[in-house]
Amino acid sequence: MTFAQLLKLYNHYKNDYDFKLKHISYAELERKIMESEEWIPD
């Protein structure tokens, strides 16, 4: 097993396991974090 395969399996496991526990995916969580942050225009 290569490192790339292991990393792919780990990321899939992490997403699946956390989704089952918290019922939210990392993509949804990141989107919520980005919405809640205040952005200062340049």
PDB file of N, CA, C and O in Angstrom:
ATOM      1  N   MET A   1       0.853  -1.171   0.000  1.00  0.00           N
ATOM      2  CA  MET A   1       0.000   0.000   0.000  1.00  0.00           C
ATOM      3  C   MET A   1       0.902   1.238   0.000  1.00  0.00           C
ATOM      4  O   MET A   1       1.842   1.341   0.788  1.00  0.00           O
ATOM      5  N   THR A   2       0.600   2.148  -0.879  1.00  0.00           N
ATOM      6  CA  THR A   2       1.394   3.375  -0.949  1.00  0.00           C
ATOM      7  C   THR A   2       0.838   4.403   0.026  1.00  0.00           C
ATOM      8  O   THR A   2      -0.265   4.261   0.553  1.00  0.00           O
ATOM      9  N   PHE A   3       1.633   5.438   0.248  1.00  0.00           N
ATOM     10  CA  PHE A   3       1.191   6.509   1.143  1.00  0.00           C
ATOM     11  C   PHE A   3      -0.047   7.206   0.597  1.00  0.00           C
ATOM     12  O   PHE A   3      -0.939   7.571   1.362  1.00  0.00           O
ATOM     13  N   ALA A   4      -0.112   7.396  -0.720  1.00  0.00           N
ATOM     14  CA  ALA A   4      -1.273   8.055  -1.336  1.00  0.00           C
ATOM     15  C   ALA A   4      -2.543   7.238  -1.111  1.00  0.00           C
ATOM     16  O   ALA A   4      -3.599   7.804  -0.827  1.00  0.00           O
ATOM     17  N   GLN A   5      -2.450   5.923  -1.234  1.00  0.00           N
ATOM     18  CA  GLN A   5      -3.615   5.066  -0.990  1.00  0.00           C
ATOM     19  C   GLN A   5      -4.034   5.134   0.478  1.00  0.00           C
ATOM     20  O   GLN A   5      -5.223   5.215   0.785  1.00  0.00           O
ATOM     21  N   LEU A   6      -3.067   5.102   1.371  1.00  0.00           N
ATOM     22  CA  LEU A   6      -3.360   5.188   2.797  1.00  0.00           C
ATOM     23  C   LEU A   6      -4.027   6.520   3.133  1.00  0.00           C
ATOM     24  O   LEU A   6      -4.995   6.560   3.893  1.00  0.00           O
ATOM     25  N   LEU A   7      -3.513   7.595   2.572  1.00  0.00           N
ATOM     26  CA  LEU A   7      -4.083   8.917   2.818  1.00  0.00           C
ATOM     27  C   LEU A   7      -5.517   8.999   2.297  1.00  0.00           C
ATOM     28  O   LEU A   7      -6.384   9.573   2.955  1.00  0.00           O
ATOM     29  N   LYS A   8      -5.767   8.435   1.130  1.00  0.00           N
ATOM     30  CA  LYS A   8      -7.116   8.434   0.564  1.00  0.00           C
ATOM     31  C   LYS A   8      -8.077   7.648   1.459  1.00  0.00           C
ATOM     32  O   LYS A   8      -9.194   8.095   1.717  1.00  0.00           O
ATOM     33  N   LEU A   9      -7.641   6.482   1.930  1.00  0.00           N
ATOM     34  CA  LEU A   9      -8.476   5.680   2.832  1.00  0.00           C
ATOM     35  C   LEU A   9      -8.726   6.403   4.153  1.00  0.00           C
ATOM     36  O   LEU A   9      -9.841   6.383   4.676  1.00  0.00           O
ATOM     37  N   TYR A  10      -7.689   7.038   4.689  1.00  0.00           N
ATOM     38  CA  TYR A  10      -7.832   7.763   5.952  1.00  0.00           C
ATOM     39  C   TYR A  10      -8.822   8.914   5.811  1.00  0.00           C
ATOM     40  O   TYR A  10      -9.678   9.101   6.675  1.00  0.00           O
ATOM     41  N   ASN A  11      -8.716   9.683   4.735  1.00  0.00           N
ATOM     42  CA  ASN A  11      -9.637  10.808   4.531  1.00  0.00           C
ATOM     43  C   ASN A  11     -11.070  10.325   4.381  1.00  0.00           C
ATOM     44  O   ASN A  11     -11.996  10.948   4.901  1.00  0.00           O
ATOM     45  N   HIS A  12     -11.256   9.224   3.675  1.00  0.00           N
ATOM     46  CA  HIS A  12     -12.604   8.667   3.532  1.00  0.00           C
ATOM     47  C   HIS A  12     -13.133   8.215   4.892  1.00  0.00           C
ATOM     48  O   HIS A  12     -14.282   8.495   5.232  1.00  0.00           O
ATOM     49  N   TYR A  13     -12.301   7.517   5.672  1.00  0.00           N
ATOM     50  CA  TYR A  13     -12.699   7.064   7.002  1.00  0.00           C
ATOM     51  C   TYR A  13     -13.042   8.251   7.895  1.00  0.00           C
ATOM     52  O   TYR A  13     -14.059   8.238   8.589  1.00  0.00           O
ATOM     53  N   LYS A  14     -12.197   9.273   7.876  1.00  0.00           N
ATOM     54  CA  LYS A  14     -12.401  10.448   8.722  1.00  0.00           C
ATOM     55  C   LYS A  14     -13.735  11.119   8.398  1.00  0.00           C
ATOM     56  O   LYS A  14     -14.500  11.454   9.302  1.00  0.00           O
ATOM     57  N   ASN A  15     -14.012  11.314   7.113  1.00  0.00           N
ATOM     58  CA  ASN A  15     -15.267  11.943   6.710  1.00  0.00           C
ATOM     59  C   ASN A  15     -16.462  11.093   7.085  1.00  0.00           C
ATOM     60  O   ASN A  15     -17.453  11.616   7.596  1.00  0.00           O
ATOM     61  N   ASP A  16     -16.393   9.803   6.845  1.00  0.00           N
ATOM     62  CA  ASP A  16     -17.509   8.905   7.130  1.00  0.00           C
ATOM     63  C   ASP A  16     -17.760   8.792   8.629  1.00  0.00           C
ATOM     64  O   ASP A  16     -18.907   8.870   9.070  1.00  0.00           O
ATOM     65  N   TYR A  17     -16.711   8.610   9.413  1.00  0.00           N
ATOM     66  CA  TYR A  17     -16.846   8.441  10.851  1.00  0.00           C
ATOM     67  C   TYR A  17     -17.397   9.703  11.508  1.00  0.00           C
ATOM     68  O   TYR A  17     -18.320   9.632  12.320  1.00  0.00           O
ATOM     69  N   ASP A  18     -16.834  10.854  11.159  1.00  0.00           N
ATOM     70  CA  ASP A  18     -17.311  12.103  11.757  1.00  0.00           C
ATOM     71  C   ASP A  18     -18.728  12.422  11.316  1.00  0.00           C
ATOM     72  O   ASP A  18     -19.505  12.971  12.097  1.00  0.00           O
ATOM     73  N   PHE A  19     -19.083  12.086  10.073  1.00  0.00           N
ATOM     74  CA  PHE A  19     -20.447  12.327   9.612  1.00  0.00           C
ATOM     75  C   PHE A  19     -21.425  11.495  10.427  1.00  0.00           C
ATOM     76  O   PHE A  19     -22.504  11.976  10.774  1.00  0.00           O
ATOM     77  N   LYS A  20     -21.068  10.262  10.733  1.00  0.00           N
ATOM     78  CA  LYS A  20     -21.953   9.400  11.526  1.00  0.00           C
ATOM     79  C   LYS A  20     -22.090   9.917  12.955  1.00  0.00           C
ATOM     80  O   LYS A  20     -23.155   9.782  13.558  1.00  0.00           O
ATOM     81  N   LEU A  21     -21.037  10.503  13.502  1.00  0.00           N
ATOM     82  CA  LEU A  21     -21.097  11.012  14.870  1.00  0.00           C
ATOM     83  C   LEU A  21     -21.845  12.340  14.964  1.00  0.00           C
ATOM     84  O   LEU A  21     -22.713  12.506  15.821  1.00  0.00           O
ATOM     85  N   LYS A  22     -21.510  13.285  14.085  1.00  0.00           N
ATOM     86  CA  LYS A  22     -22.031  14.643  14.193  1.00  0.00           C
ATOM     87  C   LYS A  22     -23.079  14.981  13.148  1.00  0.00           C
ATOM     88  O   LYS A  22     -23.700  16.042  13.214  1.00  0.00           O
ATOM     89  N   HIS A  23     -23.283  14.097  12.191  1.00  0.00           N
ATOM     90  CA  HIS A  23     -24.240  14.302  11.097  1.00  0.00           C
ATOM     91  C   HIS A  23     -23.961  15.576  10.311  1.00  0.00           C
ATOM     92  O   HIS A  23     -24.882  16.282   9.901  1.00  0.00           O
ATOM     93  N   ILE A  24     -22.679  15.859  10.108  1.00  0.00           N
ATOM     94  CA  ILE A  24     -22.283  17.000   9.285  1.00  0.00           C
ATOM     95  C   ILE A  24     -20.971  16.633   8.582  1.00  0.00           C
ATOM     96  O   ILE A  24     -20.086  16.025   9.184  1.00  0.00           O
ATOM     97  N   SER A  25     -20.860  16.998   7.338  1.00  0.00           N
ATOM     98  CA  SER A  25     -19.642  16.687   6.595  1.00  0.00           C
ATOM     99  C   SER A  25     -18.632  17.811   6.777  1.00  0.00           C
ATOM    100  O   SER A  25     -18.979  18.906   7.221  1.00  0.00           O
ATOM    101  N   TYR A  26     -17.387  17.530   6.431  1.00  0.00           N
ATOM    102  CA  TYR A  26     -16.356  18.554   6.537  1.00  0.00           C
ATOM    103  C   TYR A  26     -16.630  19.718   5.593  1.00  0.00           C
ATOM    104  O   TYR A  26     -16.321  20.863   5.924  1.00  0.00           O
ATOM    105  N   ALA A  27     -17.208  19.446   4.421  1.00  0.00           N
ATOM    106  CA  ALA A  27     -17.525  20.516   3.475  1.00  0.00           C
ATOM    107  C   ALA A  27     -18.580  21.450   4.069  1.00  0.00           C
ATOM    108  O   ALA A  27     -18.460  22.671   3.967  1.00  0.00           O
ATOM    109  N   GLU A  28     -19.611  20.875   4.688  1.00  0.00           N
ATOM    110  CA  GLU A  28     -20.648  21.700   5.318  1.00  0.00           C
ATOM    111  C   GLU A  28     -20.078  22.474   6.500  1.00  0.00           C
ATOM    112  O   GLU A  28     -20.407  23.645   6.690  1.00  0.00           O
ATOM    113  N   LEU A  29     -19.240  21.842   7.284  1.00  0.00           N
ATOM    114  CA  LEU A  29     -18.640  22.504   8.433  1.00  0.00           C
ATOM    115  C   LEU A  29     -17.773  23.675   7.992  1.00  0.00           C
ATOM    116  O   LEU A  29     -17.839  24.754   8.579  1.00  0.00           O
ATOM    117  N   GLU A  30     -16.966  23.467   6.966  1.00  0.00           N
ATOM    118  CA  GLU A  30     -16.120  24.549   6.462  1.00  0.00           C
ATOM    119  C   GLU A  30     -16.971  25.703   5.934  1.00  0.00           C
ATOM    120  O   GLU A  30     -16.634  26.869   6.142  1.00  0.00           O
ATOM    121  N   ARG A  31     -18.074  25.384   5.251  1.00  0.00           N
ATOM    122  CA  ARG A  31     -18.966  26.413   4.718  1.00  0.00           C
ATOM    123  C   ARG A  31     -19.579  27.227   5.857  1.00  0.00           C
ATOM    124  O   ARG A  31     -19.678  28.450   5.755  1.00  0.00           O
ATOM    125  N   LYS A  32     -19.991  26.568   6.936  1.00  0.00           N
ATOM    126  CA  LYS A  32     -20.558  27.279   8.079  1.00  0.00           C
ATOM    127  C   LYS A  32     -19.518  28.175   8.747  1.00  0.00           C
ATOM    128  O   LYS A  32     -19.835  29.287   9.169  1.00  0.00           O
ATOM    129  N   ILE A  33     -18.289  27.697   8.843  1.00  0.00           N
ATOM    130  CA  ILE A  33     -17.227  28.497   9.448  1.00  0.00           C
ATOM    131  C   ILE A  33     -16.971  29.740   8.599  1.00  0.00           C
ATOM    132  O   ILE A  33     -16.818  30.838   9.133  1.00  0.00           O
ATOM    133  N   MET A  34     -16.924  29.568   7.286  1.00  0.00           N
ATOM    134  CA  MET A  34     -16.668  30.698   6.393  1.00  0.00           C
ATOM    135  C   MET A  34     -17.804  31.719   6.460  1.00  0.00           C
ATOM    136  O   MET A  34     -17.555  32.922   6.375  1.00  0.00           O
ATOM    137  N   GLU A  35     -19.047  31.255   6.610  1.00  0.00           N
ATOM    138  CA  GLU A  35     -20.182  32.175   6.708  1.00  0.00           C
ATOM    139  C   GLU A  35     -20.142  32.974   8.003  1.00  0.00           C
ATOM    140  O   GLU A  35     -20.539  34.139   8.029  1.00  0.00           O
ATOM    141  N   SER A  36     -19.665  32.353   9.073  1.00  0.00           N
ATOM    142  CA  SER A  36     -19.690  33.019  10.370  1.00  0.00           C
ATOM    143  C   SER A  36     -18.517  33.978  10.571  1.00  0.00           C
ATOM    144  O   SER A  36     -18.569  34.839  11.450  1.00  0.00           O
ATOM    145  N   GLU A  37     -17.471  33.841   9.772  1.00  0.00           N
ATOM    146  CA  GLU A  37     -16.326  34.734   9.931  1.00  0.00           C
ATOM    147  C   GLU A  37     -16.633  36.107   9.348  1.00  0.00           C
ATOM    148  O   GLU A  37     -17.351  36.237   8.357  1.00  0.00           O
ATOM    149  N   GLU A  38     -16.080  37.110   9.981  1.00  0.00           N
ATOM    150  CA  GLU A  38     -16.249  38.469   9.464  1.00  0.00           C
ATOM    151  C   GLU A  38     -15.120  38.773   8.495  1.00  0.00           C
ATOM    152  O   GLU A  38     -13.952  38.520   8.788  1.00  0.00           O
ATOM    153  N   TRP A  39     -15.466  39.304   7.368  1.00  0.00           N
ATOM    154  CA  TRP A  39     -14.467  39.642   6.367  1.00  0.00           C
ATOM    155  C   TRP A  39     -14.375  41.158   6.258  1.00  0.00           C
ATOM    156  O   TRP A  39     -15.386  41.846   6.116  1.00  0.00           O
ATOM    157  N   ILE A  40     -13.175  41.654   6.326  1.00  0.00           N
ATOM    158  CA  ILE A  40     -12.926  43.083   6.216  1.00  0.00           C
ATOM    159  C   ILE A  40     -12.529  43.370   4.767  1.00  0.00           C
ATOM    160  O   ILE A  40     -11.524  42.841   4.291  1.00  0.00           O
ATOM    161  N   PRO A  41     -13.303  44.200   4.058  1.00  0.00           N
ATOM    162  CA  PRO A  41     -12.949  44.486   2.665  1.00  0.00           C
ATOM    163  C   PRO A  41     -11.651  45.279   2.585  1.00  0.00           C
ATOM    164  O   PRO A  41     -11.336  46.067   3.476  1.00  0.00           O
ATOM    165  N   ASP A  42     -10.904  45.063   1.510  1.00  0.00           N
ATOM    166  CA  ASP A  42      -9.630  45.778   1.308  1.00  0.00           C
ATOM    167  C   ASP A  42      -9.864  47.180   0.845  1.00  0.00           C
ATOM    168  O   ASP A  42      -8.909  47.925   0.626  1.00  0.00           O
TER     169      ASP A  42
END
